[in-house]
Amino acid sequence: MEKILVLLLVALAVVYAVPDPRGIIINLEDGELCLNSVQCKSKCCHRDTGLSLARCAPKASENSECSAKTLYGVYYKCPCERGLTCEVDKTIVGSITNTNFGICLDAGGSRE
């Protein structure tokens, strides 16, 4: 009878447990450690140097340095916010080393 009571209490605890909207592996806040941009709410996993730990960071704002989106998912400069484009001169070496940096500009604005 005790086993049934314990099992019932455990089942009730699981049923009433409210999941936390902040994840452990995905849906990470800015400043939390990450391995790929998919894990971050901001969709930018940023590192300062090749030896530093990557952390979630906000996307680049207008007139800020940015990186074009890459397959790697970890950036030295975050991609631009929605509605902005990263004006960058892409090179093969820059694509391999993830160092194609540019400036975020308004996609609808006039280019000077």
Biotite code that builds the C-alpha atoms (Angstrom):
import biotite.structure as struc

atoms = struc.array([
    struc.Atom([0.000, 0.000, 0.000], chain_id="A", res_id=1, res_name="MET", atom_name="CA", element="C"),
    struc.Atom([2.907, 2.366, 0.776], chain_id="A", res_id=2, res_name="GLU", atom_name="CA", element="C"),
    struc.Atom([4.394, 1.784, -2.664], chain_id="A", res_id=3, res_name="LYS", atom_name="CA", element="C"),
    struc.Atom([1.127, 2.731, -4.339], chain_id="A", res_id=4, res_name="ILE", atom_name="CA", element="C"),
    struc.Atom([0.881, 5.910, -2.252], chain_id="A", res_id=5, res_name="LEU", atom_name="CA", element="C"),
    struc.Atom([4.464, 6.918, -3.095], chain_id="A", res_id=6, res_name="VAL", atom_name="CA", element="C"),
    struc.Atom([3.869, 6.167, -6.787], chain_id="A", res_id=7, res_name="LEU", atom_name="CA", element="C"),
    struc.Atom([0.693, 8.273, -6.706], chain_id="A", res_id=8, res_name="LEU", atom_name="CA", element="C"),
    struc.Atom([2.524, 11.199, -5.065], chain_id="A", res_id=9, res_name="LEU", atom_name="CA", element="C"),
    struc.Atom([5.313, 11.050, -7.621], chain_id="A", res_id=10, res_name="VAL", atom_name="CA", element="C"),
    struc.Atom([2.791, 10.929, -10.478], chain_id="A", res_id=11, res_name="ALA", atom_name="CA", element="C"),
    struc.Atom([0.959, 13.969, -9.063], chain_id="A", res_id=12, res_name="LEU", atom_name="CA", element="C"),
    struc.Atom([4.229, 15.867, -8.687], chain_id="A", res_id=13, res_name="ALA", atom_name="CA", element="C"),
    struc.Atom([5.075, 15.199, -12.347], chain_id="A", res_id=14, res_name="VAL", atom_name="CA", element="C"),
    struc.Atom([1.592, 16.190, -13.535], chain_id="A", res_id=15, res_name="VAL", atom_name="CA", element="C"),
    struc.Atom([1.603, 19.488, -11.614], chain_id="A", res_id=16, res_name="TYR", atom_name="CA", element="C"),
    struc.Atom([5.198, 20.411, -12.428], chain_id="A", res_id=17, res_name="ALA", atom_name="CA", element="C"),
    struc.Atom([5.191, 23.579, -14.530], chain_id="A", res_id=18, res_name="VAL", atom_name="CA", element="C"),
    struc.Atom([7.935, 23.603, -17.158], chain_id="A", res_id=19, res_name="PRO", atom_name="CA", element="C"),
    struc.Atom([10.273, 26.576, -17.022], chain_id="A", res_id=20, res_name="ASP", atom_name="CA", element="C"),
    struc.Atom([10.136, 28.632, -20.272], chain_id="A", res_id=21, res_name="PRO", atom_name="CA", element="C"),
    struc.Atom([13.916, 29.190, -20.036], chain_id="A", res_id=22, res_name="ARG", atom_name="CA", element="C"),
    struc.Atom([15.730, 26.163, -21.359], chain_id="A", res_id=23, res_name="GLY", atom_name="CA", element="C"),
    struc.Atom([18.901, 24.401, -20.330], chain_id="A", res_id=24, res_name="ILE", atom_name="CA", element="C"),
    struc.Atom([19.994, 23.551, -23.857], chain_id="A", res_id=25, res_name="ILE", atom_name="CA", element="C"),
    struc.Atom([17.850, 25.848, -26.023], chain_id="A", res_id=26, res_name="ILE", atom_name="CA", element="C"),
    struc.Atom([16.095, 29.182, -25.492], chain_id="A", res_id=27, res_name="ASN", atom_name="CA", element="C"),
    struc.Atom([19.138, 30.585, -23.646], chain_id="A", res_id=28, res_name="LEU", atom_name="CA", element="C"),
    struc.Atom([19.292, 34.191, -22.445], chain_id="A", res_id=29, res_name="GLU", atom_name="CA", element="C"),
    struc.Atom([22.052, 36.660, -23.393], chain_id="A", res_id=30, res_name="ASP", atom_name="CA", element="C"),
    struc.Atom([25.257, 35.941, -21.462], chain_id="A", res_id=31, res_name="GLY", atom_name="CA", element="C"),
    struc.Atom([24.709, 32.201, -21.100], chain_id="A", res_id=32, res_name="GLU", atom_name="CA", element="C"),
    struc.Atom([27.234, 29.737, -22.535], chain_id="A", res_id=33, res_name="LEU", atom_name="CA", element="C"),
    struc.Atom([26.334, 28.263, -25.928], chain_id="A", res_id=34, res_name="CYS", atom_name="CA", element="C"),
    struc.Atom([27.729, 25.999, -28.629], chain_id="A", res_id=35, res_name="LEU", atom_name="CA", element="C"),
    struc.Atom([25.560, 27.187, -31.530], chain_id="A", res_id=36, res_name="ASN", atom_name="CA", element="C"),
    struc.Atom([23.322, 30.156, -32.323], chain_id="A", res_id=37, res_name="SER", atom_name="CA", element="C"),
    struc.Atom([20.267, 27.885, -32.518], chain_id="A", res_id=38, res_name="VAL", atom_name="CA", element="C"),
    struc.Atom([20.443, 27.584, -28.719], chain_id="A", res_id=39, res_name="GLN", atom_name="CA", element="C"),
    struc.Atom([20.067, 31.339, -28.095], chain_id="A", res_id=40, res_name="CYS", atom_name="CA", element="C"),
    struc.Atom([16.849, 33.344, -27.980], chain_id="A", res_id=41, res_name="LYS", atom_name="CA", element="C"),
    struc.Atom([18.685, 36.076, -29.902], chain_id="A", res_id=42, res_name="SER", atom_name="CA", element="C"),
    struc.Atom([20.023, 33.514, -32.428], chain_id="A", res_id=43, res_name="LYS", atom_name="CA", element="C"),
    struc.Atom([23.600, 34.757, -31.920], chain_id="A", res_id=44, res_name="CYS", atom_name="CA", element="C"),
    struc.Atom([26.272, 32.672, -30.191], chain_id="A", res_id=45, res_name="CYS", atom_name="CA", element="C"),
    struc.Atom([29.233, 35.076, -29.921], chain_id="A", res_id=46, res_name="HIS", atom_name="CA", element="C"),
    struc.Atom([32.897, 34.672, -28.980], chain_id="A", res_id=47, res_name="ARG", atom_name="CA", element="C"),
    struc.Atom([35.593, 37.338, -28.693], chain_id="A", res_id=48, res_name="ASP", atom_name="CA", element="C"),
    struc.Atom([38.557, 35.188, -29.737], chain_id="A", res_id=49, res_name="THR", atom_name="CA", element="C"),
    struc.Atom([39.171, 31.672, -30.971], chain_id="A", res_id=50, res_name="GLY", atom_name="CA", element="C"),
    struc.Atom([40.071, 30.568, -27.441], chain_id="A", res_id=51, res_name="LEU", atom_name="CA", element="C"),
    struc.Atom([37.229, 32.277, -25.543], chain_id="A", res_id=52, res_name="SER", atom_name="CA", element="C"),
    struc.Atom([33.983, 30.635, -24.480], chain_id="A", res_id=53, res_name="LEU", atom_name="CA", element="C"),
    struc.Atom([30.999, 31.452, -26.664], chain_id="A", res_id=54, res_name="ALA", atom_name="CA", element="C"),
    struc.Atom([27.996, 33.162, -25.058], chain_id="A", res_id=55, res_name="ARG", atom_name="CA", element="C"),
    struc.Atom([24.593, 34.243, -26.304], chain_id="A", res_id=56, res_name="CYS", atom_name="CA", element="C"),
    struc.Atom([24.590, 37.921, -27.307], chain_id="A", res_id=57, res_name="ALA", atom_name="CA", element="C"),
    struc.Atom([22.114, 40.369, -28.839], chain_id="A", res_id=58, res_name="PRO", atom_name="CA", element="C"),
    struc.Atom([22.127, 40.802, -32.609], chain_id="A", res_id=59, res_name="LYS", atom_name="CA", element="C"),
    struc.Atom([23.997, 43.777, -34.076], chain_id="A", res_id=60, res_name="ALA", atom_name="CA", element="C"),
    struc.Atom([22.108, 47.070, -34.333], chain_id="A", res_id=61, res_name="SER", atom_name="CA", element="C"),
    struc.Atom([22.230, 49.608, -37.161], chain_id="A", res_id=62, res_name="GLU", atom_name="CA", element="C"),
    struc.Atom([25.754, 50.910, -37.978], chain_id="A", res_id=63, res_name="ASN", atom_name="CA", element="C"),
    struc.Atom([27.355, 48.197, -35.792], chain_id="A", res_id=64, res_name="SER", atom_name="CA", element="C"),
    struc.Atom([29.918, 45.650, -36.952], chain_id="A", res_id=65, res_name="GLU", atom_name="CA", element="C"),
    struc.Atom([28.368, 42.379, -38.085], chain_id="A", res_id=66, res_name="CYS", atom_name="CA", element="C"),
    struc.Atom([29.078, 39.024, -39.652], chain_id="A", res_id=67, res_name="SER", atom_name="CA", element="C"),
    struc.Atom([27.183, 37.492, -42.523], chain_id="A", res_id=68, res_name="ALA", atom_name="CA", element="C"),
    struc.Atom([25.290, 34.361, -41.491], chain_id="A", res_id=69, res_name="LYS", atom_name="CA", element="C"),
    struc.Atom([27.488, 31.271, -41.513], chain_id="A", res_id=70, res_name="THR", atom_name="CA", element="C"),
    struc.Atom([27.060, 27.521, -41.273], chain_id="A", res_id=71, res_name="LEU", atom_name="CA", element="C"),
    struc.Atom([29.247, 27.400, -38.151], chain_id="A", res_id=72, res_name="TYR", atom_name="CA", element="C"),
    struc.Atom([26.645, 28.997, -35.885], chain_id="A", res_id=73, res_name="GLY", atom_name="CA", element="C"),
    struc.Atom([29.255, 30.813, -33.750], chain_id="A", res_id=74, res_name="VAL", atom_name="CA", element="C"),
    struc.Atom([30.197, 34.398, -34.577], chain_id="A", res_id=75, res_name="TYR", atom_name="CA", element="C"),
    struc.Atom([32.963, 36.875, -33.745], chain_id="A", res_id=76, res_name="TYR", atom_name="CA", element="C"),
    struc.Atom([30.455, 39.624, -34.652], chain_id="A", res_id=77, res_name="LYS", atom_name="CA", element="C"),
    struc.Atom([26.720, 38.935, -34.410], chain_id="A", res_id=78, res_name="CYS", atom_name="CA", element="C"),
    struc.Atom([24.469, 39.072, -37.470], chain_id="A", res_id=79, res_name="PRO", atom_name="CA", element="C"),
    struc.Atom([22.160, 42.077, -37.873], chain_id="A", res_id=80, res_name="CYS", atom_name="CA", element="C"),
    struc.Atom([18.776, 42.565, -36.274], chain_id="A", res_id=81, res_name="GLU", atom_name="CA", element="C"),
    struc.Atom([15.667, 41.912, -38.356], chain_id="A", res_id=82, res_name="ARG", atom_name="CA", element="C"),
    struc.Atom([15.204, 44.483, -41.111], chain_id="A", res_id=83, res_name="GLY", atom_name="CA", element="C"),
    struc.Atom([18.933, 45.245, -41.399], chain_id="A", res_id=84, res_name="LEU", atom_name="CA", element="C"),
    struc.Atom([21.477, 43.806, -43.812], chain_id="A", res_id=85, res_name="THR", atom_name="CA", element="C"),
    struc.Atom([25.147, 43.156, -43.227], chain_id="A", res_id=86, res_name="CYS", atom_name="CA", element="C"),
    struc.Atom([27.064, 44.914, -46.000], chain_id="A", res_id=87, res_name="GLU", atom_name="CA", element="C"),
    struc.Atom([30.246, 42.866, -46.241], chain_id="A", res_id=88, res_name="VAL", atom_name="CA", element="C"),
    struc.Atom([32.848, 42.003, -48.868], chain_id="A", res_id=89, res_name="ASP", atom_name="CA", element="C"),
    struc.Atom([32.858, 38.214, -48.769], chain_id="A", res_id=90, res_name="LYS", atom_name="CA", element="C"),
    struc.Atom([36.102, 36.377, -49.462], chain_id="A", res_id=91, res_name="THR", atom_name="CA", element="C"),
    struc.Atom([36.882, 32.674, -49.523], chain_id="A", res_id=92, res_name="ILE", atom_name="CA", element="C"),
    struc.Atom([39.474, 33.035, -46.749], chain_id="A", res_id=93, res_name="VAL", atom_name="CA", element="C"),
    struc.Atom([37.067, 35.125, -44.676], chain_id="A", res_id=94, res_name="GLY", atom_name="CA", element="C"),
    struc.Atom([34.356, 32.506, -45.117], chain_id="A", res_id=95, res_name="SER", atom_name="CA", element="C"),
    struc.Atom([36.668, 29.742, -43.913], chain_id="A", res_id=96, res_name="ILE", atom_name="CA", element="C"),
    struc.Atom([38.051, 31.691, -40.952], chain_id="A", res_id=97, res_name="THR", atom_name="CA", element="C"),
    struc.Atom([34.703, 33.363, -40.093], chain_id="A", res_id=98, res_name="ASN", atom_name="CA", element="C"),
    struc.Atom([36.196, 36.858, -40.417], chain_id="A", res_id=99, res_name="THR", atom_name="CA", element="C"),
    struc.Atom([33.961, 38.429, -43.070], chain_id="A", res_id=100, res_name="ASN", atom_name="CA", element="C"),
    struc.Atom([32.917, 41.499, -41.081], chain_id="A", res_id=101, res_name="PHE", atom_name="CA", element="C"),
    struc.Atom([30.757, 44.341, -42.290], chain_id="A", res_id=102, res_name="GLY", atom_name="CA", element="C"),
    struc.Atom([28.358, 47.048, -41.087], chain_id="A", res_id=103, res_name="ILE", atom_name="CA", element="C"),
    struc.Atom([24.612, 46.679, -40.416], chain_id="A", res_id=104, res_name="CYS", atom_name="CA", element="C"),
    struc.Atom([22.619, 48.962, -42.681], chain_id="A", res_id=105, res_name="LEU", atom_name="CA", element="C"),
    struc.Atom([18.884, 49.526, -43.065], chain_id="A", res_id=106, res_name="ASP", atom_name="CA", element="C"),
    struc.Atom([17.696, 47.264, -45.856], chain_id="A", res_id=107, res_name="ALA", atom_name="CA", element="C"),
    struc.Atom([15.058, 49.770, -46.976], chain_id="A", res_id=108, res_name="GLY", atom_name="CA", element="C"),
    struc.Atom([17.255, 52.870, -46.623], chain_id="A", res_id=109, res_name="GLY", atom_name="CA", element="C"),
    struc.Atom([19.201, 54.547, -49.363], chain_id="A", res_id=110, res_name="SER", atom_name="CA", element="C"),
    struc.Atom([22.832, 53.579, -49.825], chain_id="A", res_id=111, res_name="ARG", atom_name="CA", element="C"),
    struc.Atom([25.275, 56.431, -50.028], chain_id="A", res_id=112, res_name="GLU", atom_name="CA", element="C"),
])
